[in-house]
Amino acid sequence: MKMRYEIKFCVINSDLSSIIETINSNFFSIKQLYPDRKIHSIYYDDIDFNCYFNHINGVSNRHKTRVRWYNNDLSKLTFEKKVKLGNKNFKEQINLKSNFFSEPLYKHYEMFNFLATPTLLTSYQRSYFYVKDFEKIRITFDTLLNSAHPTTNLNYRSKNLIIELKAQVNQKNNLNELIKRIPIRYTKYSKYVSGIRAIYY
């Protein structure tokens, strides 16, 4: 289990290339880690939306559960349970068979550990970088954020650009140094919570 910090910055109506140029010119130097990917996730909650409400109510120990795939490749599905303990996170992951979505969900309730129901479909483009001189700290940029109801045509396209710094717990001092260099207030941001609000409320 690898615990890490995840620090997010939400920027509205911003061009990705100009943001990257600004970071490289003024704050610190970054270099692309590998090619962009399109990320798709289906989030699961219980009928009372407890995962959602635990987040907005500030419950310190909580989790989100999703099935994820990349670049429209449904042959490689991953079950992820993302657990937050205070200000740190870790993920539990299980590789799924490609026929997961064709099977009844009740066959997988033991894996979810609650009576799960699909509540939100999200997709976005992610760009991956690492910070030069702080090679163990990753920085990602998420654009083209889209949220949709799993069974209807209702969807919402966000104009936000999400910048995220990711670091293992032993990189805390370096992470704090980088945060101080960015003149943007970091914020709590959840694609799941934002999507639920846009689609259901």
Secondary structure, 3 states (H helix, E strand, C coil): CCCEEEEEEEEECCCHHHHHHHHHHHHCCEEEEEEEEEEEEEEEECCCCHHHHHHHCCCCEEEEEEEEEECCCCCCEEEEEEEEECCEEEEEEEEECCCHHHCCHHHHHHHHCCCCEEEEEEEEEEEEEEECCEEEEEEEEEEEEEEECCCCCCEEECCEEEEEEEEEHHHHHHHHHHHHHCCCCCCCCCHHHHHHHHHHC
